[in-house]
Amino acid sequence: MAQNKLNKRRLGQLQTPAARKDVKGARRHKTGLRDRLASYRSHHRQVALDSLQRLLRRPAASLLTSLVIAIALALPTSLYIGLNNIEAVSSGWEGAARISLFLKPNVTASQAENLRRSIATRDGVQSAEYISPEAALVEFRASSGFGDVLDQLDSNPLPGLVVVTPREANISAVAVTELQAALAKLPEVELAKLDMAWLQRLNQITELGRRLTLALAGMLAVGVLLIIGNTIKLAIESRRSEILVVKLVGGTNAFVRRPFLYTGFWYGLSGGLAAWVLVQSGLLWLRAPIAELSVSYQSDFQLLGLGVLDSLLLWLFAGSLGLLGAWLVVGRELRAIEPQ
């Protein structure tokens, strides 16, 4: 006992006021925000690399999962590209919109010419061309192949025609329709026919296809969420013992959740990259025959694909789906795994 008291007395003598102040200051020391952020980034980087390495150590299973996701993403992406190409083709056809004015039978050639000049000076009209009944008959004879039948007729059944071309600035469907209605009210006009009606139907079909594509993309996105969620659930079950050990030593759910979130992200991103490869391969396969078809129609149309922005959006969307699918599953599964 006397020896213990002597040791305590000596220890008290060694602890000077300055030493006691240093010890107190060391106890009050806290980690700075910069150090915590650096540690946070380092841990995320380490977890991300470890999750990727786990997938690469199982190449067959990871490849199959990525291919399933890729097919689900490639289908709406292909439809999106197809709609973009249809719109590109139809945008070139919109410039060919014409309004055909069929004149009444009692309209003479001079009256028709005066009408053509009057229409050509109207706002929103680029040009107006008069086609006489005789010229229309010659053109119809050459294009229809019914020359023998036309020779049996006593008179020319075709009326005079004024073809009106709207200005490019007023080529919208609403503006052309309003111009058609105004020209149909002219006293010399029997019928005003808009040659762009078929194009309007094509645009309506394209809009329908776009909405169907969005609906299909939504359903397949749900399928991707289910695929990734089930894959992450199996990964959690295979690492249940590891999770229990981490929680026993004080690991939080957020700490345990992080590797699985990165796993879902890598699955989604790899599926997006594989979908991009599938779509681009299909476009490369179709490019040559489409180019030949375009040349046969004397067109300079070129098949549109995924640009840089569209490709980045596809990869970002795929990675986000993977992250969301993992997040929806991990929280519920980790709450069910608690040390007893």
C-alpha positions as CSV (number, residue, x, y, z in Angstrom):
1,M,0.0,0.0,0.0
2,A,2.8,2.4,0.9
3,Q,4.5,1.7,-2.5
4,N,1.2,2.4,-4.4
5,K,0.8,5.8,-2.6
6,L,4.4,6.6,-3.5
7,N,3.9,5.9,-7.2
8,K,0.7,8.1,-7.3
9,R,2.6,10.9,-5.6
10,R,5.4,10.7,-8.2
11,L,3.0,10.5,-11.1
12,G,1.3,13.7,-9.8
13,Q,4.6,15.5,-9.6
14,L,5.4,14.5,-13.2
15,Q,2.1,15.9,-14.5
16,T,2.8,19.7,-14.6
17,P,0.1,22.2,-15.4
18,A,1.3,22.4,-19.0
19,A,1.1,18.7,-19.3
20,R,-2.4,18.6,-17.9
21,K,-3.4,21.4,-20.4
22,D,-2.0,19.3,-23.3
23,V,-3.9,16.3,-22.2
24,K,-7.1,18.3,-21.9
25,G,-6.6,19.8,-25.3
26,A,-6.0,16.4,-26.9
27,R,-9.3,15.2,-25.5
28,R,-11.2,18.1,-27.0
29,H,-9.7,17.6,-30.5
30,K,-12.3,16.9,-33.2
31,T,-12.0,15.7,-36.8
32,G,-12.3,18.6,-39.3
33,L,-14.9,18.8,-42.0
34,R,-12.3,18.5,-44.7
35,D,-10.9,15.3,-43.2
36,R,-14.3,13.9,-42.9
37,L,-15.1,14.6,-46.5
38,A,-11.8,13.1,-47.6
39,S,-12.6,10.0,-45.6
40,Y,-16.1,9.9,-47.0
41,R,-14.9,10.1,-50.6
42,S,-12.2,7.5,-50.0
43,H,-14.6,5.1,-48.5
44,H,-17.1,5.6,-51.4
45,R,-14.3,5.0,-53.9
46,Q,-13.1,1.9,-52.2
47,V,-16.7,0.5,-51.9
48,A,-17.4,1.3,-55.6
49,L,-14.2,-0.5,-56.8
50,D,-14.8,-3.5,-54.5
51,S,-18.4,-3.8,-55.8
52,L,-17.2,-3.7,-59.4
53,Q,-14.5,-6.3,-58.6
54,R,-17.1,-8.6,-57.1
55,L,-19.1,-8.5,-60.3
56,L,-16.1,-9.1,-62.4
57,R,-15.2,-12.2,-60.3
58,R,-18.5,-13.7,-61.5
59,P,-18.5,-12.8,-65.2
60,A,-21.0,-15.3,-66.4
61,A,-23.8,-14.4,-63.9
62,S,-23.1,-10.7,-64.3
63,L,-23.1,-10.8,-68.1
64,L,-26.5,-12.6,-68.2
65,T,-28.0,-10.1,-65.8
66,S,-26.6,-7.2,-67.9
67,L,-27.9,-8.7,-71.1
68,V,-31.4,-9.1,-69.7
69,I,-31.3,-5.4,-68.7
70,A,-29.8,-4.4,-72.1
71,I,-32.7,-6.1,-74.0
72,A,-35.3,-4.4,-71.9
73,L,-33.6,-1.0,-72.5
74,A,-32.8,-1.6,-76.2
75,L,-36.5,-2.1,-77.2
76,P,-37.8,1.4,-76.3
77,T,-34.5,2.9,-77.4
78,S,-34.9,1.4,-80.9
79,L,-38.5,2.6,-81.1
80,Y,-37.3,6.1,-80.1
81,I,-34.7,6.1,-82.9
82,G,-37.3,4.9,-85.4
83,L,-39.7,7.7,-84.5
84,N,-36.8,10.2,-84.8
85,N,-36.1,9.0,-88.3
86,I,-39.8,9.1,-89.3
87,E,-39.9,12.7,-88.1
88,A,-36.8,13.6,-90.0
89,V,-38.2,12.2,-93.2
90,S,-41.6,13.8,-92.8
91,S,-40.0,17.2,-92.0
92,G,-38.6,17.2,-95.5
93,W,-42.0,16.4,-96.9
94,E,-43.7,19.2,-95.1
95,G,-42.1,21.6,-97.6
96,A,-44.0,19.9,-100.4
97,A,-47.4,20.9,-99.0
98,R,-49.7,22.1,-101.8
99,I,-53.2,23.4,-102.1
100,S,-55.0,22.3,-105.3
101,L,-57.8,24.7,-106.3
102,F,-60.2,23.0,-108.8
103,L,-61.9,25.7,-110.8
104,K,-65.5,25.8,-111.9
105,P,-66.2,24.7,-115.5
106,N,-67.4,28.2,-116.6
107,V,-64.1,29.9,-115.6
108,T,-62.3,31.0,-118.7
109,A,-58.5,30.9,-119.1
110,S,-58.2,34.7,-118.7
111,Q,-60.2,34.6,-115.5
112,A,-58.1,31.7,-114.2
113,E,-54.9,33.7,-115.0
114,N,-56.2,36.7,-113.1
115,L,-57.1,34.5,-110.2
116,R,-53.6,33.0,-110.2
117,R,-52.0,36.5,-110.0
118,S,-54.4,37.5,-107.2
119,I,-53.5,34.4,-105.2
120,A,-49.8,34.8,-105.8
121,T,-49.8,38.2,-104.1
122,R,-51.6,37.0,-101.0
123,D,-49.9,36.8,-97.6
124,G,-48.5,33.4,-96.8
125,V,-48.4,32.3,-100.5
126,Q,-45.0,31.6,-102.1
127,S,-46.3,30.8,-105.6
128,A,-49.4,29.9,-107.6
129,E,-49.4,28.0,-110.9
130,Y,-52.3,27.6,-113.3
131,I,-52.8,24.3,-115.1
132,S,-55.3,24.5,-118.0
133,P,-57.7,21.7,-118.7
134,E,-55.8,20.8,-121.9
135,A,-52.5,20.6,-120.0
136,A,-54.1,18.5,-117.3
137,L,-55.5,16.1,-119.8
138,V,-52.1,15.6,-121.5
139,E,-50.4,15.0,-118.1
140,F,-53.1,12.6,-117.1
141,R,-52.9,10.7,-120.4
142,A,-49.1,10.3,-119.9
143,S,-49.2,9.2,-116.3
144,S,-52.4,7.1,-116.2
145,G,-52.0,4.9,-119.3
146,F,-55.7,5.4,-120.2
147,G,-55.1,7.1,-123.5
148,D,-57.4,4.9,-125.5
149,V,-60.3,5.5,-123.0
150,L,-59.8,9.2,-123.1
151,D,-59.9,9.2,-126.9
152,Q,-63.5,7.9,-126.6
153,L,-64.7,10.9,-124.7
154,D,-66.5,13.7,-126.5
155,S,-65.0,16.5,-124.2
156,N,-62.3,17.1,-121.7
157,P,-63.7,16.2,-118.3
158,L,-60.8,17.7,-116.3
159,P,-61.3,21.3,-114.9
160,G,-58.7,24.0,-114.7
161,L,-56.4,23.8,-111.7
162,V,-54.4,26.4,-109.6
163,V,-51.7,24.8,-107.5
164,V,-50.8,27.0,-104.5
165,T,-47.5,26.7,-102.6
166,P,-47.5,28.2,-99.1
167,R,-44.5,30.1,-97.8
168,E,-42.0,28.1,-95.7
169,A,-42.6,30.4,-92.7
170,N,-46.3,29.6,-92.8
171,I,-46.0,25.8,-93.4
172,S,-47.5,24.7,-90.1
173,A,-50.6,22.6,-90.3
174,V,-52.8,25.3,-88.7
175,A,-51.6,28.1,-91.1
176,V,-52.0,25.9,-94.2
177,T,-55.5,24.8,-93.1
178,E,-56.6,28.4,-92.6
179,L,-55.2,29.3,-96.0
180,Q,-57.1,26.4,-97.6
181,A,-60.3,27.6,-96.0
182,A,-59.8,31.1,-97.3
183,L,-59.1,30.0,-100.8
184,A,-62.1,27.7,-100.9
185,K,-64.4,30.7,-100.5
186,L,-63.3,32.3,-103.7
187,P,-66.1,32.4,-106.3
188,E,-64.1,30.8,-109.1
189,V,-63.1,27.7,-106.9
190,E,-65.2,24.6,-107.0
191,L,-63.0,22.6,-104.6
192,A,-59.9,23.3,-102.5
193,K,-57.9,20.1,-101.7
194,L,-55.0,20.1,-99.3
195,D,-52.3,17.7,-100.3
196,M,-50.8,17.7,-96.8
197,A,-53.7,15.8,-95.3
198,W,-51.9,12.5,-95.5
199,L,-48.9,14.1,-93.8
200,Q,-51.1,15.2,-90.9
201,R,-52.3,11.7,-90.5
202,L,-48.6,10.5,-90.5
203,N,-47.9,13.0,-87.8
204,Q,-50.8,11.8,-85.7
205,I,-49.6,8.2,-86.1
206,T,-46.1,9.3,-85.1
207,E,-47.5,11.0,-82.0
208,L,-49.4,7.8,-81.2
209,G,-46.2,5.8,-81.6
210,R,-44.3,8.2,-79.3
211,R,-46.8,7.7,-76.6
212,L,-46.8,3.9,-77.0
213,T,-43.0,4.1,-76.8
214,L,-43.2,6.0,-73.5
215,A,-45.7,3.4,-72.1
216,L,-43.5,0.5,-73.2
217,A,-40.4,2.2,-71.7
218,G,-42.2,2.7,-68.4
219,M,-43.3,-1.0,-68.3
220,L,-39.8,-2.2,-69.2
221,A,-38.3,0.2,-66.6
222,V,-40.4,-1.5,-64.0
223,G,-39.1,-4.8,-65.2
224,V,-35.5,-3.7,-64.9
225,L,-36.2,-2.5,-61.3
226,L,-37.6,-6.0,-60.5
227,I,-34.6,-7.7,-62.1
228,I,-32.1,-5.7,-60.2
229,G,-34.0,-5.8,-57.0
230,N,-34.2,-9.6,-57.1
231,T,-30.4,-9.8,-58.0
232,I,-29.5,-7.5,-55.0
233,K,-31.8,-9.6,-52.7
234,L,-29.9,-12.7,-53.6
235,A,-26.6,-10.9,-53.1
236,I,-27.7,-9.8,-49.6
237,E,-28.7,-13.4,-48.7
238,S,-25.4,-14.7,-49.8
239,R,-23.6,-12.2,-47.5
240,R,-25.9,-12.5,-44.5
241,S,-23.1,-13.7,-42.2
242,E,-20.9,-10.9,-43.2
243,I,-23.6,-8.3,-42.6
244,L,-24.3,-9.8,-39.1
245,V,-20.6,-9.4,-38.2
246,V,-20.5,-5.8,-39.5
247,K,-23.6,-4.9,-37.4
248,L,-22.2,-6.7,-34.3
249,V,-19.1,-4.4,-34.4
250,G,-21.2,-1.3,-34.7
251,G,-21.8,-0.9,-38.5
252,T,-24.9,1.1,-39.4
253,N,-27.5,0.3,-42.0
254,A,-26.1,3.1,-44.2
255,F,-22.6,1.6,-44.0
256,V,-23.9,-1.9,-44.9
257,R,-26.2,-0.6,-47.6
258,R,-23.5,1.3,-49.6
259,P,-21.9,-1.7,-51.4
260,F,-25.3,-3.1,-52.6
261,L,-26.3,0.3,-53.9
262,Y,-23.1,0.5,-55.9
263,T,-23.7,-3.1,-57.1
264,G,-27.1,-2.0,-58.5
265,F,-25.6,1.0,-60.1
266,W,-23.0,-1.2,-61.9
267,Y,-25.6,-3.6,-63.1
268,G,-27.7,-0.8,-64.5
269,L,-24.8,1.0,-66.1
270,S,-23.5,-2.2,-67.7
271,G,-27.0,-3.0,-69.0
272,G,-27.1,0.5,-70.5
273,L,-23.8,0.1,-72.2
274,A,-24.8,-3.3,-73.6
275,A,-28.1,-1.8,-74.8
276,W,-26.1,1.0,-76.6
277,V,-23.9,-1.6,-78.3
278,L,-27.0,-3.6,-79.4
279,V,-28.8,-0.5,-80.8
280,Q,-25.7,0.8,-82.6
281,S,-25.0,-2.7,-84.1
282,G,-28.5,-2.8,-85.4
283,L,-28.2,0.7,-87.0
284,L,-24.9,-0.3,-88.6
285,W,-26.5,-3.4,-90.1
286,L,-29.4,-1.3,-91.5
287,R,-27.4,1.6,-92.7
288,A,-26.4,0.2,-96.1
289,P,-29.8,-1.0,-97.3
290,I,-31.4,2.3,-96.1
291,A,-28.8,4.3,-98.0
292,E,-29.5,2.3,-101.2
293,L,-33.3,2.9,-100.7
294,S,-32.7,6.6,-100.2
295,V,-30.6,6.8,-103.4
296,S,-33.4,5.0,-105.4
297,Y,-35.8,7.7,-104.3
298,Q,-33.2,10.4,-105.1
299,S,-33.0,11.5,-101.5
300,D,-30.1,12.5,-99.3
301,F,-31.7,11.0,-96.2
302,Q,-29.3,9.3,-93.8
303,L,-30.2,7.0,-90.9
304,L,-30.2,8.8,-87.6
305,G,-28.7,7.1,-84.6
306,L,-28.0,7.9,-80.9
307,G,-26.0,11.1,-80.6
308,V,-23.7,11.9,-77.8
309,L,-26.4,13.5,-75.6
310,D,-28.8,10.6,-76.2
311,S,-26.1,8.1,-75.4
312,L,-25.2,9.8,-72.1
313,L,-28.9,10.0,-71.2
314,L,-29.3,6.3,-71.9
315,W,-26.4,5.4,-69.6
316,L,-27.5,7.8,-66.9
317,F,-31.0,6.5,-67.0
318,A,-29.8,2.9,-66.9
319,G,-27.5,3.6,-63.9
320,S,-30.2,5.4,-62.1
321,L,-32.6,2.5,-62.6
322,G,-30.0,0.2,-61.1
323,L,-29.5,2.4,-58.1
324,L,-33.2,2.8,-57.6
325,G,-33.8,-0.9,-57.9
326,A,-31.1,-1.6,-55.3
327,W,-32.3,1.1,-52.9
328,L,-35.9,-0.2,-53.0
329,V,-34.8,-3.7,-51.8
330,V,-31.7,-3.1,-49.6
331,G,-33.5,-1.0,-46.9
332,R,-36.2,-3.6,-46.3
333,E,-33.8,-6.6,-46.4
334,L,-31.3,-5.0,-44.0
335,R,-33.9,-4.2,-41.4
336,A,-34.7,-7.9,-41.3
337,I,-31.1,-8.9,-40.6
338,E,-30.3,-8.0,-37.0
339,P,-27.9,-9.6,-34.5
340,Q,-29.8,-11.7,-31.8
